[in-house]
Amino acid sequence: MSDDDTTRLWLVERSYDDRDLIILIYATPDGEYELRKELAAAVMHQRRMTVTAAIDAPTENLEPVADDDLRERYAAEATKMADSHDAEDEV
């Protein structure tokens, strides 16, 4: 993880739940850390919020990914996203 105040994370998963929430999971390229965001779909629409390929988040807000298989999947997805998109691309 980065030693400065923020870390670049790439979108690795997007899902929806039965409460009309959009769940976004961003992870570090090595899959070691994640940041989960839950956003109301209606609020996103009203505010015209977009989902980007990557975000920079405060390092202190990241959670370690404990599961080895999940860490590997996140690393693969983050790498794929980074290779095919610029950070600010809407996805």
DSSP file (Angstrom, degrees, kcal/mol; ACC not computed):
  #  RESIDUE AA STRUCTURE BP1 BP2  ACC     N-H-->O    O-->H-N    N-H-->O    O-->H-N    TCO  KAPPA ALPHA  PHI   PSI    X-CA   Y-CA   Z-CA
    1    1 A M              0   0    0      0, 0.0     6,-0.1     0, 0.0    58,-0.0   0.000 360.0 360.0 360.0 152.0    0.0    0.0    0.0
    2    2 A S        -     0   0    0      1,-0.1     5,-0.0     6,-0.1    57,-0.0  -0.261 360.0-142.5 -65.5 147.9    1.1    3.5   -0.7
    3    3 A D  S    S+     0   0    0     56,-0.0    -1,-0.1     2,-0.0     4,-0.1   0.640  78.2  78.9 -86.0 -15.5    2.9    5.5    2.0
    4    4 A D  S    S-     0   0    0      2,-0.3    55,-0.2     1,-0.1    -2,-0.0  -0.104 101.7 -87.4 -84.7-169.3    1.2    8.8    1.1
    5    5 A D  S    S+     0   0    0     53,-0.1    54,-2.2    54,-0.1    55,-0.4   0.718 104.0  42.2 -76.0 -22.8   -2.3    9.9    2.1
    6    6 A T  E     -A   58   0A   0     52,-0.3     2,-0.4    53,-0.1    -2,-0.3  -0.889  61.8-155.9-127.6 157.9   -4.2    8.4   -0.8
    7    7 A T  E     -A   57   0A   0     50,-2.6    50,-2.4    -2,-0.3     2,-0.4  -0.987  22.9-120.7-131.2 139.6   -4.1    5.1   -2.8
    8    8 A R  E     -A   56   0A   0     -2,-0.4     2,-0.3    48,-0.2    48,-0.2  -0.678  33.6-174.4 -80.8 129.3   -5.3    4.4   -6.3
    9    9 A L  E     -A   55   0A   0     46,-3.1    46,-2.3    -2,-0.4     2,-0.4  -0.944  12.5-145.0-125.5 146.7   -8.0    1.8   -6.4
   10   10 A W  E     -AB  54  27A   0     17,-3.1    17,-2.7    -2,-0.3     2,-0.3  -0.880  29.1-102.2-114.4 144.3   -9.7    0.2   -9.5
   11   11 A L  E     + B   0  26A   0     42,-2.8    15,-0.3    -2,-0.4    70,-0.1  -0.460  46.0 162.6 -64.5 123.8  -13.3   -1.0   -9.8
   12   12 A V  E     +     0   0A   0     13,-3.1     2,-0.3     1,-0.3    14,-0.2   0.546  60.7  19.7-119.1 -15.6  -13.4   -4.7   -9.4
   13   13 A E  E     - B   0  25A   0     12,-1.5    12,-2.7     2,-0.0     2,-0.4  -0.968  50.1-176.0-159.4 139.4  -17.1   -5.4   -8.7
   14   14 A R  E     + B   0  24A   0     -2,-0.3     2,-0.3    10,-0.2    10,-0.2  -0.993  20.5 159.4-135.5 128.7  -20.4   -3.8   -9.1
   15   15 A S  E     - B   0  23A   0      8,-2.4     8,-3.4    -2,-0.4     2,-0.4  -0.919  27.6-136.7-143.5 169.7  -23.6   -5.3   -7.8
   16   16 A Y  E     - B   0  22A   0     -2,-0.3     2,-0.2     6,-0.2     6,-0.2  -0.950  15.4-156.3-128.2 145.7  -27.2   -4.3   -6.9
   17   17 A D    >   -     0   0    0      4,-1.9     3,-1.3    -2,-0.4     4,-0.2  -0.661  36.0 -98.3-117.5 179.2  -29.2   -5.4   -3.9
   18   18 A D  T 3  S+     0   0    0      1,-0.3    -1,-0.0    -2,-0.2    -2,-0.0   0.476 116.2  66.1 -77.0  -1.3  -32.9   -5.6   -3.1
   19   19 A R  T 3  S-     0   0    0      2,-0.1    -1,-0.3     0, 0.0     3,-0.1   0.168 119.4-103.8-101.7  16.5  -32.9   -2.2   -1.3
   20   20 A D  S <  S+     0   0    0     -3,-1.3    21,-2.5     1,-0.3     2,-0.4   0.819  75.4 144.1  64.6  33.3  -32.0   -0.3   -4.5
   21   21 A L  E     - C   0  40A   0     19,-0.2    -4,-1.9    -4,-0.2     2,-0.6  -0.836  45.4-143.9-101.7 141.2  -28.4    0.1   -3.5
   22   22 A I  E     -BC  16  39A   0     17,-3.6    17,-2.7    -2,-0.4     2,-0.6  -0.919  16.8-155.2 -99.4 125.5  -25.5    0.0   -6.0
   23   23 A I  E     -BC  15  38A   0     -8,-3.4    -8,-2.4    -2,-0.6     2,-0.4  -0.910  11.4-173.6-108.0 119.7  -22.5   -1.7   -4.4
   24   24 A L  E     -BC  14  37A   0     13,-3.0    13,-3.0    -2,-0.6     2,-0.5  -0.931   6.4-165.1-113.3 133.5  -19.1   -0.8   -5.8
   25   25 A I  E     -BC  13  36A   0    -12,-2.7   -13,-3.1    -2,-0.4   -12,-1.5  -0.978   5.4-173.4-120.7 122.2  -15.9   -2.5   -4.7
   26   26 A Y  E     -BC  11  35A   0      9,-2.6     9,-2.6    -2,-0.5     2,-0.3  -0.873   9.4-174.2-108.2 144.1  -12.6   -0.9   -5.6
   27   27 A A  E     -BC  10  34A   0    -17,-2.7   -17,-3.1    -2,-0.4     7,-0.2  -0.949  29.1-101.4-138.7 158.2   -9.3   -2.6   -4.9
   28   28 A T    >   -     0   0    0      5,-2.2     3,-2.2    -2,-0.3    50,-0.2  -0.387  45.1-105.0 -69.9 156.4   -5.6   -2.0   -5.1
   29   29 A P  T 3  S+     0   0    0      0, 0.0    50,-0.3     0, 0.0    -1,-0.1   0.758 123.0  51.5 -58.2 -25.0   -3.9   -3.5   -8.1
   30   30 A D  T 3  S-     0   0    0     48,-0.1    45,-0.3    49,-0.0    46,-0.1   0.498 109.1-125.2 -89.1  -3.1   -2.4   -6.3   -6.0
   31   31 A G  S <  S+     0   0    0     -3,-2.2    43,-0.2    43,-0.3    44,-0.1   0.526  77.8 119.0  75.7   4.9   -5.8   -7.1   -4.5
   32   32 A E  S    S+     0   0    0     32,-0.1    33,-2.8     1,-0.1     2,-0.3   0.806  71.8  33.4 -74.8 -30.4   -4.6   -6.7   -1.0
   33   33 A Y  E     - D   0  64A   0     31,-0.3    -5,-2.2    38,-0.1     2,-0.3  -0.937  65.0-171.2-131.9 150.6   -6.9   -3.8    0.0
   34   34 A E  E     -CD  27  63A   0     29,-2.8    29,-2.8    -2,-0.3     2,-0.4  -0.925  14.9-154.7-136.8 160.4  -10.5   -2.9   -0.9
   35   35 A L  E     -C   26   0A   0     -9,-2.6    -9,-2.6    -2,-0.3     2,-0.5  -0.976  16.0-156.6-135.1 122.9  -13.0    0.0   -0.4
   36   36 A R  E     -C   25   0A   0     -2,-0.4     2,-0.4   -11,-0.2   -11,-0.2  -0.855   8.3-170.7-103.2 131.5  -16.7   -0.8   -0.5
   37   37 A K  E     -C   24   0A   0    -13,-3.0   -13,-3.0    -2,-0.5     2,-0.5  -0.982   6.8-165.2-122.1 133.4  -19.2    1.9   -1.5
   38   38 A E  E     +C   23   0A   0     -2,-0.4     2,-0.4   -15,-0.2   -15,-0.2  -0.980  16.4 176.4-117.9 120.2  -22.9    1.5   -1.2
   39   39 A L  E     -C   22   0A   0    -17,-2.7   -17,-3.6    -2,-0.5     2,-0.3  -0.969  33.4-116.3-128.2 137.3  -24.9    4.2   -3.0
   40   40 A A  E  >  -C   21   0A   0     -2,-0.4     4,-2.4   -19,-0.2   -19,-0.2  -0.565  21.2-140.1 -70.6 129.1  -28.6    4.6   -3.5
   41   41 A A  H  > S+     0   0    0    -21,-2.5     4,-2.3    -2,-0.3     5,-0.2   0.883 101.7  53.1 -58.1 -40.9  -29.5    4.3   -7.2
   42   42 A A  H  > S+     0   0    0    -22,-0.4     4,-2.7     1,-0.2    -1,-0.2   0.904 109.5  47.9 -63.2 -41.7  -32.0    7.1   -6.9
   43   43 A V  H  > S+     0   0    0      2,-0.2     4,-2.6     1,-0.2     6,-0.2   0.914 110.3  51.9 -65.9 -42.4  -29.5    9.5   -5.4
   44   44 A M  H  <>S+     0   0    0     -4,-2.4     5,-2.4     1,-0.2     4,-0.4   0.920 113.0  45.6 -58.9 -43.5  -26.9    8.6   -8.0
   45   45 A H  H ><5S+     0   0    0     -4,-2.3     3,-0.9     3,-0.2    -2,-0.2   0.933 113.2  48.7 -66.1 -46.9  -29.4    9.4  -10.7
   46   46 A Q  H 3<5S+     0   0    0     -4,-2.7    -2,-0.2     1,-0.3    -1,-0.2   0.888 117.9  40.4 -61.5 -40.5  -30.6   12.6   -9.1
   47   47 A R  T 3<5S-     0   0    0     -4,-2.6    -1,-0.3    -5,-0.2    -2,-0.2   0.426 106.8-126.6 -89.1   0.9  -27.1   13.9   -8.6
   48   48 A R  T < 5 +     0   0    0     -3,-0.9    -3,-0.2    -4,-0.4     2,-0.2   0.885  45.2 176.2  53.1  42.3  -25.9   12.6  -12.0
   49   49 A M      < -     0   0    0     -5,-2.4     2,-0.3    -6,-0.2    -1,-0.2  -0.509  13.8-152.9 -75.9 144.4  -23.1   10.7  -10.3
   50   50 A T        -     0   0    0     -2,-0.2     2,-0.5    41,-0.0    -1,-0.0  -0.823  12.4-127.0-116.9 158.7  -20.9    8.5  -12.4
   51   51 A V        -     0   0    0     -2,-0.3    40,-2.9   -40,-0.0     2,-0.2  -0.920  29.1-159.1-103.9 125.1  -18.8    5.4  -11.7
   52   52 A T  B     -E   90   0B   0     -2,-0.5    38,-0.2    38,-0.3    36,-0.2  -0.659  28.5-115.1-104.9 161.9  -15.2    5.7  -12.8
   53   53 A A  S    S+     0   0    0     36,-2.1   -42,-2.8    33,-0.4     2,-0.3   0.824  97.6  12.4 -62.6 -32.5  -12.7    3.0  -13.5
   54   54 A A  E     -A   10   0A   0     33,-2.2     2,-0.3   -44,-0.2   -44,-0.2  -0.967  61.7-166.4-143.8 158.6  -10.6    4.2  -10.6
   55   55 A I  E     -A    9   0A   0    -46,-2.3   -46,-3.1    -2,-0.3     2,-0.5  -0.948  21.3-130.2-136.7 159.6  -10.7    6.4   -7.6
   56   56 A D  E     +A    8   0A   0     -2,-0.3   -48,-0.2   -48,-0.2    -2,-0.0  -0.971  35.4 179.6-108.3 125.9   -8.1    7.7   -5.2
   57   57 A A  E     -A    7   0A   0    -50,-2.4   -50,-2.6    -2,-0.5     2,-0.1  -0.915  38.5 -88.0-128.4 152.0   -9.1    7.1   -1.6
   58   58 A P  E >   -A    6   0A   0      0, 0.0     3,-2.1     0, 0.0     4,-0.3  -0.386  35.8-134.3 -57.2 128.5   -7.6    7.9    1.8
   59   59 A T  G >  S+     0   0    0    -54,-2.2     3,-1.5     1,-0.3   -53,-0.1   0.833 103.1  63.2 -55.3 -35.7   -5.3    5.0    2.6
   60   60 A E  G 3  S+     0   0    0    -55,-0.4    -1,-0.3     1,-0.3   -54,-0.1   0.680  96.2  60.0 -66.8 -16.4   -6.7    4.9    6.2
   61   61 A N  G <  S+     0   0    0     -3,-2.1    -1,-0.3     2,-0.1    -2,-0.2   0.514  83.6 104.7 -88.1  -5.3  -10.2    4.0    4.8
   62   62 A L    <   -     0   0    0     -3,-1.5   -27,-0.2    -4,-0.3   -35,-0.0  -0.484  57.9-148.9 -82.6 147.4   -9.0    0.8    3.1
   63   63 A E  E     -D   34   0A   0    -29,-2.8   -29,-2.8    -2,-0.2     2,-0.1  -0.909  21.7-114.0-111.5 140.1   -9.8   -2.7    4.4
   64   64 A P  E     -D   33   0A   0      0, 0.0     2,-0.7     0, 0.0   -31,-0.3  -0.438  24.0-126.5 -69.4 147.2   -7.5   -5.7    4.0
   65   65 A V        -     0   0    0    -33,-2.8     6,-0.1     1,-0.2   -38,-0.0  -0.865  26.5-175.4 -95.2 113.1   -8.8   -8.5    1.8
   66   66 A A        +     0   0    0     -2,-0.7     2,-0.4     4,-0.0    -1,-0.2   0.840  55.9  83.9 -81.9 -34.7   -8.5  -11.6    4.0
   67   67 A D     >  -     0   0    0      1,-0.1     4,-2.5     2,-0.0     5,-0.2  -0.579  66.2-150.0 -79.4 125.2   -9.6  -14.3    1.5
   68   68 A D  H  > S+     0   0    0     -2,-0.4     4,-2.2     1,-0.2     5,-0.2   0.898  96.5  48.7 -60.7 -44.2   -6.8  -15.5   -0.8
   69   69 A D  H  > S+     0   0    0      1,-0.2     4,-2.3     2,-0.2    -1,-0.2   0.912 113.2  47.3 -64.8 -42.0   -9.2  -16.4   -3.7
   70   70 A L  H  > S+     0   0    0      2,-0.2     4,-3.0     1,-0.2     5,-0.2   0.898 110.0  53.3 -65.5 -40.6  -10.9  -13.1   -3.5
   71   71 A R  H  X S+     0   0    0     -4,-2.5     4,-2.3     1,-0.2    -2,-0.2   0.908 110.3  47.5 -60.5 -43.0   -7.6  -11.3   -3.3
   72   72 A E  H  X S+     0   0    0     -4,-2.2     4,-2.2     2,-0.2    -2,-0.2   0.902 112.9  48.6 -65.1 -41.4   -6.4  -13.0   -6.5
   73   73 A R  H  X S+     0   0    0     -4,-2.3     4,-2.7     2,-0.2     5,-0.2   0.923 111.9  49.0 -65.6 -43.9   -9.7  -12.2   -8.3
   74   74 A Y  H  X S+     0   0    0     -4,-3.0     4,-3.0     1,-0.2   -43,-0.3   0.909 110.3  51.2 -62.0 -41.8   -9.5   -8.6   -7.2
   75   75 A A  H  X S+     0   0    0     -4,-2.3     4,-2.2   -45,-0.3    -1,-0.2   0.919 112.2  46.6 -61.4 -43.4   -5.9   -8.3   -8.4
   76   76 A A  H  X S+     0   0    0     -4,-2.2     4,-2.3     2,-0.2    -2,-0.2   0.923 115.5  45.4 -64.8 -44.5   -6.9   -9.8  -11.8
   77   77 A E  H  X S+     0   0    0     -4,-2.7     4,-2.5     2,-0.2    -2,-0.2   0.905 113.2  49.6 -67.3 -41.5   -9.9   -7.5  -12.2
   78   78 A A  H  X S+     0   0    0     -4,-3.0     4,-2.6    -5,-0.2    -1,-0.2   0.906 112.3  48.3 -64.1 -41.1   -8.0   -4.4  -11.1
   79   79 A T  H  X S+     0   0    0     -4,-2.2     4,-2.3   -50,-0.3    -2,-0.2   0.920 111.7  49.4 -64.0 -44.3   -5.2   -5.2  -13.5
   80   80 A K  H  X S+     0   0    0     -4,-2.3     4,-1.3     2,-0.2    -2,-0.2   0.916 113.1  47.2 -61.3 -43.7   -7.7   -5.8  -16.4
   81   81 A M  H  X S+     0   0    0     -4,-2.5     4,-1.4     1,-0.2     3,-0.3   0.921 112.7  48.6 -64.4 -44.5   -9.5   -2.5  -15.6
   82   82 A A  H  < S+     0   0    0     -4,-2.6    -1,-0.2     1,-0.2    -2,-0.2   0.851 111.6  50.5 -65.1 -34.8   -6.2   -0.5  -15.4
   83   83 A D  H  < S+     0   0    0     -4,-2.3    -1,-0.2     1,-0.2    -2,-0.2   0.761 119.4  35.1 -73.9 -25.0   -5.0   -2.0  -18.7
   84   84 A S  H  < S+     0   0    0     -4,-1.3     2,-0.3    -3,-0.3    -2,-0.2   0.499 117.3  42.8-110.6  -4.4   -8.2   -1.1  -20.5
   85   85 A H     <  -     0   0    0     -4,-1.4     2,-0.2    -5,-0.1    -1,-0.1  -0.979  70.0-121.9-141.1 151.6   -9.3    2.2  -19.0
   86   86 A D    >   -     0   0    0     -2,-0.3     3,-1.8     1,-0.1   -33,-0.4  -0.613  43.5-108.0 -79.3 155.0   -7.9    5.5  -17.9
   87   87 A A  T 3  S+     0   0    0      1,-0.3   -33,-2.2    -2,-0.2   -34,-0.3   0.853 117.9  47.9 -54.4 -39.8   -8.7    6.2  -14.2
   88   88 A E  T 3  S+     0   0    0    -35,-0.2    -1,-0.3   -36,-0.2     2,-0.1   0.426  81.9 123.9 -87.7   2.3  -11.3    8.8  -15.0
   89   89 A D    <   -     0   0    0     -3,-1.8   -36,-2.1     1,-0.1     2,-0.4  -0.388  65.8-122.0 -61.7 135.7  -13.2    6.7  -17.6
   90   90 A E  B      E   52   0B   0    -38,-0.2   -38,-0.3     1,-0.1    -1,-0.1  -0.681 360.0 360.0 -78.7 130.1  -16.9    6.3  -16.9
   91   91 A V              0   0    0    -40,-2.9   -39,-0.2    -2,-0.4    -1,-0.1   0.356 360.0 360.0-128.1 360.0  -17.7    2.6  -16.6
